[in-house]
Structures are given as C-alpha cells and as structure tokens.
Amino acid sequence: MCNKDFLGKVISGEKELLPMESISMVDVPNYDELSVSNLWPHLKNDPNFMMHFPDEMPKGRLPARDYFFNVMNTGMGDYLQKLIKHATL
C-alpha cells in the first residue's frame, strides 16, 4: 500500500504508518461475507481507517487482503471479531 504519493502524505502528516509492534495480526476465514470487495465500500469512507491507505486505488484494484484485515483488526478489533463470529454461524 506504499507508493510515493502515500509516503508524501505520511511525511506531511496527512496519513500515518503503523509500527509493526502495534499491529494486531489476524487470520480471517475466506468467506464471501469477509471479503475485501464486500467490506471496502463501507470502510473507505471512515477517515480513521483510511489514514493507513492511499486516497485512491488503481482502477479495479483493492488493498491486499492481509494488510486490510490486519489494519482493521488493529483499529476495529471488536467489530472485526463480531463480523467473523456472524459469518461463521
């Protein structure tokens, strides 16, 4: 998720990088309900979540699944755990 435009915004303070030691890693099951394509449209409007992603993605591209869910778990762990629990029922 790191390109020159994103790094420029990190340097200017508009975006931020998460230190590796602060990331809460998660292993999310591969269910349709828990796909990046289903969750991205809802989360791309959340300014706190988007602090860790570029403002624009290349056409037809989504964030990497592992990165997306690790950032989500770090900032919205309770919400993600509820989504996983609901999807596995």
MMTF fields as JSON, N, C-alpha, C and O atoms, coordinates in Angstrom:
{
  "mmtfVersion": "1.0.0",
  "mmtfProducer": "UNKNOWN",
  "numBonds": 355,
  "numAtoms": 356,
  "numGroups": 89,
  "numChains": 1,
  "numModels": 1,
  "chainsPerModel": [1],
  "groupsPerChain": [89],
  "chainIdList": ["A"],
  "bondAtomList": [4, 2, 8, 6, 12, 10, 16, 14, 20, 18, 24, 22, 28, 26, 32, 30, 36, 34, 40, 38, 44, 42, 48, 46, 52, 50, 56, 54, 60, 58, 64, 62, 68, 66, 72, 70, 76, 74, 80, 78, 84, 82, 88, 86, 92, 90, 96, 94, 100, 98, 104, 102, 108, 106, 112, 110, 116, 114, 120, 118, 124, 122, 128, 126, 132, 130, 136, 134, 140, 138, 144, 142, 148, 146, 152, 150, 156, 154, 160, 158, 164, 162, 168, 166, 172, 170, 176, 174, 180, 178, 184, 182, 188, 186, 192, 190, 196, 194, 200, 198, 204, 202, 208, 206, 212, 210, 216, 214, 220, 218, 224, 222, 228, 226, 232, 230, 236, 234, 240, 238, 244, 242, 248, 246, 252, 250, 256, 254, 260, 258, 264, 262, 268, 266, 272, 270, 276, 274, 280, 278, 284, 282, 288, 286, 292, 290, 296, 294, 300, 298, 304, 302, 308, 306, 312, 310, 316, 314, 320, 318, 324, 322, 328, 326, 332, 330, 336, 334, 340, 338, 344, 342, 348, 346, 352, 350],
  "bondOrderList": [1, 1, 1, 1, 1, 1, 1, 1, 1, 1, 1, 1, 1, 1, 1, 1, 1, 1, 1, 1, 1, 1, 1, 1, 1, 1, 1, 1, 1, 1, 1, 1, 1, 1, 1, 1, 1, 1, 1, 1, 1, 1, 1, 1, 1, 1, 1, 1, 1, 1, 1, 1, 1, 1, 1, 1, 1, 1, 1, 1, 1, 1, 1, 1, 1, 1, 1, 1, 1, 1, 1, 1, 1, 1, 1, 1, 1, 1, 1, 1, 1, 1, 1, 1, 1, 1, 1, 1],
  "groupList": [{"groupName": "MET", "atomNameList": ["N", "CA", "C", "O"], "elementList": ["N", "C", "C", "O"], "formalChargeList": [0, 0, 0, 0], "bondAtomList": [1, 0, 2, 1, 3, 2], "bondOrderList": [1, 1, 2], "singleLetterCode": "M", "chemCompType": "L-PEPTIDE LINKING"}, {"groupName": "CYS", "atomNameList": ["N", "CA", "C", "O"], "elementList": ["N", "C", "C", "O"], "formalChargeList": [0, 0, 0, 0], "bondAtomList": [1, 0, 2, 1, 3, 2], "bondOrderList": [1, 1, 2], "singleLetterCode": "C", "chemCompType": "L-PEPTIDE LINKING"}, {"groupName": "ASN", "atomNameList": ["N", "CA", "C", "O"], "elementList": ["N", "C", "C", "O"], "formalChargeList": [0, 0, 0, 0], "bondAtomList": [1, 0, 2, 1, 3, 2], "bondOrderList": [1, 1, 2], "singleLetterCode": "N", "chemCompType": "L-PEPTIDE LINKING"}, {"groupName": "LYS", "atomNameList": ["N", "CA", "C", "O"], "elementList": ["N", "C", "C", "O"], "formalChargeList": [0, 0, 0, 0], "bondAtomList": [1, 0, 2, 1, 3, 2], "bondOrderList": [1, 1, 2], "singleLetterCode": "K", "chemCompType": "L-PEPTIDE LINKING"}, {"groupName": "ASP", "atomNameList": ["N", "CA", "C", "O"], "elementList": ["N", "C", "C", "O"], "formalChargeList": [0, 0, 0, 0], "bondAtomList": [1, 0, 2, 1, 3, 2], "bondOrderList": [1, 1, 2], "singleLetterCode": "D", "chemCompType": "L-PEPTIDE LINKING"}, {"groupName": "PHE", "atomNameList": ["N", "CA", "C", "O"], "elementList": ["N", "C", "C", "O"], "formalChargeList": [0, 0, 0, 0], "bondAtomList": [1, 0, 2, 1, 3, 2], "bondOrderList": [1, 1, 2], "singleLetterCode": "F", "chemCompType": "L-PEPTIDE LINKING"}, {"groupName": "LEU", "atomNameList": ["N", "CA", "C", "O"], "elementList": ["N", "C", "C", "O"], "formalChargeList": [0, 0, 0, 0], "bondAtomList": [1, 0, 2, 1, 3, 2], "bondOrderList": [1, 1, 2], "singleLetterCode": "L", "chemCompType": "L-PEPTIDE LINKING"}, {"groupName": "GLY", "atomNameList": ["N", "CA", "C", "O"], "elementList": ["N", "C", "C", "O"], "formalChargeList": [0, 0, 0, 0], "bondAtomList": [1, 0, 2, 1, 3, 2], "bondOrderList": [1, 1, 2], "singleLetterCode": "G", "chemCompType": "PEPTIDE LINKING"}, {"groupName": "VAL", "atomNameList": ["N", "CA", "C", "O"], "elementList": ["N", "C", "C", "O"], "formalChargeList": [0, 0, 0, 0], "bondAtomList": [1, 0, 2, 1, 3, 2], "bondOrderList": [1, 1, 2], "singleLetterCode": "V", "chemCompType": "L-PEPTIDE LINKING"}, {"groupName": "ILE", "atomNameList": ["N", "CA", "C", "O"], "elementList": ["N", "C", "C", "O"], "formalChargeList": [0, 0, 0, 0], "bondAtomList": [1, 0, 2, 1, 3, 2], "bondOrderList": [1, 1, 2], "singleLetterCode": "I", "chemCompType": "L-PEPTIDE LINKING"}, {"groupName": "SER", "atomNameList": ["N", "CA", "C", "O"], "elementList": ["N", "C", "C", "O"], "formalChargeList": [0, 0, 0, 0], "bondAtomList": [1, 0, 2, 1, 3, 2], "bondOrderList": [1, 1, 2], "singleLetterCode": "S", "chemCompType": "L-PEPTIDE LINKING"}, {"groupName": "GLU", "atomNameList": ["N", "CA", "C", "O"], "elementList": ["N", "C", "C", "O"], "formalChargeList": [0, 0, 0, 0], "bondAtomList": [1, 0, 2, 1, 3, 2], "bondOrderList": [1, 1, 2], "singleLetterCode": "E", "chemCompType": "L-PEPTIDE LINKING"}, {"groupName": "PRO", "atomNameList": ["N", "CA", "C", "O"], "elementList": ["N", "C", "C", "O"], "formalChargeList": [0, 0, 0, 0], "bondAtomList": [1, 0, 2, 1, 3, 2], "bondOrderList": [1, 1, 2], "singleLetterCode": "P", "chemCompType": "L-PEPTIDE LINKING"}, {"groupName": "TYR", "atomNameList": ["N", "CA", "C", "O"], "elementList": ["N", "C", "C", "O"], "formalChargeList": [0, 0, 0, 0], "bondAtomList": [1, 0, 2, 1, 3, 2], "bondOrderList": [1, 1, 2], "singleLetterCode": "Y", "chemCompType": "L-PEPTIDE LINKING"}, {"groupName": "TRP", "atomNameList": ["N", "CA", "C", "O"], "elementList": ["N", "C", "C", "O"], "formalChargeList": [0, 0, 0, 0], "bondAtomList": [1, 0, 2, 1, 3, 2], "bondOrderList": [1, 1, 2], "singleLetterCode": "W", "chemCompType": "L-PEPTIDE LINKING"}, {"groupName": "HIS", "atomNameList": ["N", "CA", "C", "O"], "elementList": ["N", "C", "C", "O"], "formalChargeList": [0, 0, 0, 0], "bondAtomList": [1, 0, 2, 1, 3, 2], "bondOrderList": [1, 1, 2], "singleLetterCode": "H", "chemCompType": "L-PEPTIDE LINKING"}, {"groupName": "ARG", "atomNameList": ["N", "CA", "C", "O"], "elementList": ["N", "C", "C", "O"], "formalChargeList": [0, 0, 0, 0], "bondAtomList": [1, 0, 2, 1, 3, 2], "bondOrderList": [1, 1, 2], "singleLetterCode": "R", "chemCompType": "L-PEPTIDE LINKING"}, {"groupName": "ALA", "atomNameList": ["N", "CA", "C", "O"], "elementList": ["N", "C", "C", "O"], "formalChargeList": [0, 0, 0, 0], "bondAtomList": [1, 0, 2, 1, 3, 2], "bondOrderList": [1, 1, 2], "singleLetterCode": "A", "chemCompType": "L-PEPTIDE LINKING"}, {"groupName": "THR", "atomNameList": ["N", "CA", "C", "O"], "elementList": ["N", "C", "C", "O"], "formalChargeList": [0, 0, 0, 0], "bondAtomList": [1, 0, 2, 1, 3, 2], "bondOrderList": [1, 1, 2], "singleLetterCode": "T", "chemCompType": "L-PEPTIDE LINKING"}, {"groupName": "GLN", "atomNameList": ["N", "CA", "C", "O"], "elementList": ["N", "C", "C", "O"], "formalChargeList": [0, 0, 0, 0], "bondAtomList": [1, 0, 2, 1, 3, 2], "bondOrderList": [1, 1, 2], "singleLetterCode": "Q", "chemCompType": "L-PEPTIDE LINKING"}],
  "groupTypeList": [0, 1, 2, 3, 4, 5, 6, 7, 3, 8, 9, 10, 7, 11, 3, 11, 6, 6, 12, 0, 11, 10, 9, 10, 0, 8, 4, 8, 12, 2, 13, 4, 11, 6, 10, 8, 10, 2, 6, 14, 12, 15, 6, 3, 2, 4, 12, 2, 5, 0, 0, 15, 5, 12, 4, 11, 0, 12, 3, 7, 16, 6, 12, 17, 16, 4, 13, 5, 5, 2, 8, 0, 2, 18, 7, 0, 7, 4, 13, 6, 19, 3, 6, 9, 3, 15, 17, 18, 6],
  "groupIdList": [1, 2, 3, 4, 5, 6, 7, 8, 9, 10, 11, 12, 13, 14, 15, 16, 17, 18, 19, 20, 21, 22, 23, 24, 25, 26, 27, 28, 29, 30, 31, 32, 33, 34, 35, 36, 37, 38, 39, 40, 41, 42, 43, 44, 45, 46, 47, 48, 49, 50, 51, 52, 53, 54, 55, 56, 57, 58, 59, 60, 61, 62, 63, 64, 65, 66, 67, 68, 69, 70, 71, 72, 73, 74, 75, 76, 77, 78, 79, 80, 81, 82, 83, 84, 85, 86, 87, 88, 89],
  "secStructList": [7, 7, 7, 2, 2, 2, 2, 2, 2, 2, 2, 2, 6, 1, 1, 7, 7, 7, 7, 4, 4, 4, 7, 7, 7, 7, 7, 7, 7, 7, 7, 4, 4, 4, 7, 2, 2, 2, 2, 2, 2, 2, 2, 6, 6, 7, 2, 2, 2, 2, 6, 6, 1, 7, 1, 1, 7, 7, 6, 6, 7, 7, 7, 7, 2, 2, 2, 2, 2, 2, 2, 2, 2, 2, 2, 2, 2, 2, 2, 2, 2, 2, 2, 2, 2, 2, 2, 2, 7],
  "xCoordList": [0.812, 0.0, 0.867, 0.361, 2.134, 3.05, 3.54, 4.194, 3.219, 3.755, 4.249, 4.108, 4.824, 5.424, 4.382, 4.677, 3.186, 2.143, 1.736, 1.563, 1.586, 1.226, 2.337, 2.062, 3.591, 4.708, 4.798, 5.144, 4.489, 4.465, 3.433, 3.673, 2.286, 1.239, 1.604, 1.201, 2.367, 2.852, 3.8, 3.7, 4.711, 5.681, 4.976, 5.383, 3.927, 3.205, 2.232, 1.674, 2.022, 1.142, -0.3, -1.133, -0.618, -1.99, -2.348, -3.507, -1.357, -1.538, -0.541, 0.355, -0.698, 0.257, 0.552, -0.272, 1.744, 2.17, 1.998, 2.184, 1.645, 1.53, 2.848, 3.356, 3.41, 4.614, 4.278, 3.197, 5.182, 4.932, 4.515, 3.658, 5.121, 4.803, 3.396, 2.885, 2.764, 1.411, 0.33, -0.854, 0.72, -0.262, -0.745, 0.046, -2.053, -2.679, -3.023, -4.029, -2.165, -2.33, -3.57, -3.927, -4.202, -5.4, -5.42, -4.918, -6.004, -6.198, -7.703, -8.416, -8.187, -9.624, -10.002, -9.349, -11.075, -11.522, -11.92, -12.337, -11.789, -12.127, -13.608, -13.975, -14.439, -15.876, -16.23, -15.576, -17.265, -17.697, -18.056, -17.781, -18.673, -19.068, -17.857, -17.963, -16.709, -15.492, -14.473, -13.267, -14.952, -14.032, -13.748, -14.574, -12.578, -12.212, -13.197, -13.577, -13.613, -14.528, -15.877, -16.522, -16.322, -17.581, -17.428, -18.343, -16.288, -16.099, -15.502, -15.773, -14.692, -14.014, -14.985, -14.716, -16.107, -17.008, -17.523, -17.786, -17.667, -18.157, -17.055, -17.293, -15.862, -14.774, -13.991, -13.285, -14.095, -13.313, -13.817, -13.178, -14.948, -15.477, -15.139, -15.508, -14.447, -14.057, -12.687, -11.687, -12.625, -11.348, -10.256, -9.082, -10.613, -9.602, -9.001, -7.795, -9.827, -9.361, -8.504, -7.465, -8.947, -8.265, -6.945, -6.213, -6.62, -5.318, -4.176, -3.039, -4.467, -3.446, -3.496, -2.828, -4.285, -4.441, -4.313, -4.609, -3.875, -3.848, -5.27, -6.242, -5.377, -6.693, -7.34, -8.558, -6.529, -7.053, -6.316, -5.097, -7.079, -6.511, -6.529, -7.393, -5.585, -5.653, -7.001, -7.577, -7.483, -8.796, -8.881, -8.025, -9.927, -10.155, -9.328, -9.378, -8.572, -7.712, -8.259, -8.888, -8.006, -8.37, -7.119, -6.122, -7.153, -5.999, -5.742, -6.648, -4.496, -4.142, -4.939, -5.092, -5.438, -6.318, -5.667, -6.281, -4.453, -3.792, -3.609, -3.885, -3.146, -2.934, -4.262, -4.346, -5.283, -6.609, -7.122, -7.536, -7.093, -7.653, -6.762, -7.277, -5.461, -4.59, -4.794, -4.811, -4.949, -5.245, -6.618, -6.793, -7.573, -8.918, -8.913, -9.562, -8.193, -8.129, -7.426, -7.784, -6.439, -5.717, -6.61, -6.585, -7.387, -8.207, -9.635, -10.268, -10.158, -11.564, -11.684, -12.514, -10.862, -10.801, -12.125, -12.472, -12.873, -14.16, -15.136, -15.837, -15.172, -16.072, -15.708, -16.588, -14.42, -13.99, -14.322, -14.756, -14.124, -14.431, -15.932, -16.322, -16.772, -18.225, -18.562, -19.415, -17.898, -18.128, -17.726, -18.446, -16.576, -16.104, -17.073, -17.424, -17.5, -18.433, -19.749, -20.295, -20.246, -21.501, -21.345, -22.253, -20.231, -20.004, -19.842, -20.148, -19.365, -19.124, -20.335, -20.306, -21.393, -22.602, -23.405, -24.446],
  "yCoordList": [-1.176, 0.0, 1.256, 2.371, 1.068, 2.192, 2.613, 1.839, 3.835, 4.407, 5.812, 6.272, 6.494, 7.805, 8.825, 9.663, 8.777, 9.715, 9.485, 10.433, 8.211, 7.874, 8.303, 8.885, 8.018, 8.41, 9.928, 10.428, 10.659, 12.117, 12.594, 13.546, 11.934, 12.302, 11.886, 12.544, 10.798, 10.4, 11.474, 11.885, 11.927, 12.952, 14.259, 14.947, 14.601, 15.845, 15.71, 16.708, 14.475, 14.264, 13.971, 13.818, 13.889, 13.597, 12.123, 11.786, 11.258, 9.811, 9.331, 10.076, 8.087, 7.559, 6.087, 5.342, 5.698, 4.303, 3.688, 4.359, 2.421, 1.705, 1.007, 0.277, 1.213, 0.461, -1.036, -1.406, -1.869, -3.32, -3.854, -4.733, -3.323, -3.849, -3.466, -4.052, -2.494, -2.102, -2.821, -2.722, -3.531, -4.212, -5.489, -6.314, -5.624, -6.817, -7.752, -7.572, -8.751, -9.675, -10.555, -10.914, -10.886, -11.71, -12.612, -12.25, -13.782, -14.729, -14.824, -15.434, -14.231, -14.158, -15.277, -15.466, -16.034, -17.098, -16.542, -15.389, -17.362, -16.962, -17.22, -18.215, -16.305, -16.344, -15.136, -14.097, -15.277, -14.156, -12.936, -11.803, -13.166, -12.055, -11.301, -10.129, -11.966, -11.374, -11.078, -11.199, -10.697, -10.373, -8.866, -8.058, -8.524, -7.106, -6.391, -5.252, -7.039, -6.395, -6.069, -5.105, -6.833, -6.542, -5.476, -4.681, -5.449, -4.523, -3.177, -2.161, -3.162, -1.931, -0.77, 0.336, -0.967, 0.172, 0.835, 2.037, 0.069, 0.62, 1.321, 2.35, 0.769, 1.304, 2.419, 3.168, 2.546, 3.581, 4.989, 5.974, 5.087, 6.383, 6.706, 7.77, 5.804, 6.008, 6.684, 6.063, 7.945, 8.672, 8.057, 8.112, 7.475, 6.839, 5.606, 5.375, 4.832, 3.637, 4.033, 3.425, 5.052, 5.465, 6.18, 6.461, 6.482, 7.074, 6.153, 6.602, 4.874, 3.866, 3.345, 2.368, 4.001, 3.592, 4.803, 5.925, 4.586, 5.692, 6.212, 5.471, 7.488, 8.066, 7.42, 7.248, 7.065, 6.452, 5.152, 5.061, 4.164, 2.883, 2.829, 3.444, 2.1, 1.926, 1.319, 0.523, 1.693, 1.23, -0.294, -0.992, -0.792, -2.221, -2.941, -4.168, -2.209, -2.821, -2.545, -1.516, -3.481, -3.348, -3.548, -4.076, -3.139, -3.386, -4.883, -5.701, -5.224, -6.622, -7.119, -6.407, -8.339, -8.906, -8.909, -8.455, -9.407, -9.479, -8.095, -7.887, -7.152, -5.792, -5.176, -4.589, -5.309, -4.761, -5.265, -4.473, -6.582, -7.135, -6.894, -6.77, -6.825, -6.505, -5.061, -4.79, -4.134, -2.744, -2.675, -1.989, -3.372, -3.379, -3.964, -3.425, -5.051, -5.679, -4.775, -4.773, -4.015, -3.118, -1.968, -1.602, -1.405, -0.249, -0.559, 0.216, -1.688, -2.045, -3.522, -4.239, -3.966, -5.39, -5.99, -7.093, -5.27, -5.796, -5.962, -6.969, -4.966, -5.023, -6.19, -6.924, -6.362, -7.457, -8.81, -9.722, -8.949, -10.215, -10.519, -11.677, -9.486, -9.691, -10.129, -10.995, -9.538, -9.941, -11.395, -12.153, -11.777, -13.162, -14.123, -15.162, -13.773, -14.637, -14.784, -15.883, -13.683, -13.735, -14.566, -15.317, -14.445, -15.181, -16.68, -17.476, -17.068, -18.492, -19.202, -20.42, -18.468, -19.107, -19.805, -20.388],
  "zCoordList": [0.0, 0.0, 0.0, 0.123, -0.135, -0.027, -1.413, -2.113, -1.794, -3.021, -2.696, -1.563, -3.674, -3.398, -2.952, -2.099, -3.501, -3.091, -1.637, -0.871, -1.267, 0.109, 1.065, 2.115, 0.708, 1.577, 1.725, 2.796, 0.658, 0.749, 1.753, 2.495, 1.778, 2.731, 4.15, 5.11, 4.296, 5.623, 6.144, 7.301, 5.3, 5.702, 6.061, 6.997, 5.324, 5.607, 6.778, 7.236, 7.27, 8.42, 8.063, 8.957, 6.777, 6.365, 6.548, 6.789, 6.432, 6.592, 7.64, 8.038, 8.088, 9.055, 8.807, 8.277, 9.204, 9.142, 10.516, 11.531, 10.549, 11.818, 12.11, 11.258, 13.287, 13.646, 13.729, 14.187, 13.296, 13.268, 14.635, 14.724, 15.707, 17.034, 17.496, 18.45, 16.837, 17.239, 16.427, 16.752, 15.392, 14.542, 15.217, 15.675, 15.265, 15.829, 14.666, 13.98, 14.465, 13.34, 13.537, 14.659, 12.432, 12.474, 11.247, 10.183, 11.413, 10.319, 10.085, 10.882, 9.009, 8.731, 7.772, 6.746, 8.108, 7.198, 5.833, 5.718, 4.818, 3.446, 3.161, 2.535, 3.635, 3.362, 2.503, 2.586, 1.68, 0.846, 1.683, 1.285, 2.848, 3.718, 4.246, 4.607, 4.293, 4.84, 3.751, 3.969, 2.598, 1.515, 1.517, 1.943, 1.035, 0.939, 0.02, 0.292, -1.057, -2.01, -1.374, -1.787, -0.391, 0.29, 1.369, 1.583, 2.051, 3.172, 2.763, 3.403, 1.705, 1.286, 1.035, 1.505, 0.313, 0.063, 1.346, 1.355, 2.418, 3.682, 4.466, 5.099, 4.423, 5.243, 4.564, 5.24, 3.261, 2.584, 2.897, 2.525, 3.573, 3.996, 5.45, 5.947, 6.131, 7.526, 7.565, 7.205, 7.996, 7.963, 8.831, 8.464, 9.969, 10.831, 10.162, 10.248, 9.508, 8.804, 7.601, 7.342, 6.872, 5.648, 5.901, 4.952, 7.162, 7.488, 7.078, 6.933, 6.892, 6.615, 5.173, 4.835, 4.342, 2.948, 2.031, 2.442, 0.793, -0.176, -0.42, -0.278, -0.787, -1.071, -2.289, -2.335, -3.264, -4.483, -4.765, -4.623, -5.163, -5.56, -7.087, -7.712, -7.699, -9.157, -9.557, -8.815, -10.706, -11.168, -11.131, -11.673, -10.484, -10.405, -9.35, -9.267, -8.546, -7.531, -6.137, -5.887, -5.244, -3.839, -2.993, -3.486, -1.743, -0.874, -0.715, -0.872, -0.401, -0.139, 1.066, 2.059, 0.966, 2.0, 3.387, 4.353, 3.497, 4.809, 5.412, 6.594, 4.608, 5.092, 5.538, 6.617, 4.716, 5.007, 6.354, 7.201, 6.548, 7.776, 8.989, 10.101, 8.818, 9.955, 10.407, 11.607, 9.467, 9.835, 10.494, 11.501, 9.937, 10.507, 11.918, 12.815, 12.118, 13.434, 14.448, 15.626, 14.004, 14.898, 15.362, 16.537, 14.463, 14.814, 15.194, 15.911, 14.721, 14.946, 15.306, 14.746, 16.229, 16.566, 16.991, 16.568, 17.829, 18.302, 17.146, 17.05, 16.273, 15.119, 14.204, 13.752, 13.931, 13.065, 13.691, 12.988, 14.99, 15.652, 15.57, 15.419, 15.67, 15.522, 14.098, 13.902, 13.104, 11.712, 11.488, 10.838, 12.027, 11.881, 12.563, 12.004, 13.768, 14.505, 13.738, 13.634, 13.212, 12.466, 11.189, 10.833, 10.51, 9.259, 9.484, 8.597, 10.656, 10.919, 11.512, 11.692, 11.816, 12.373, 11.32, 11.622]
}
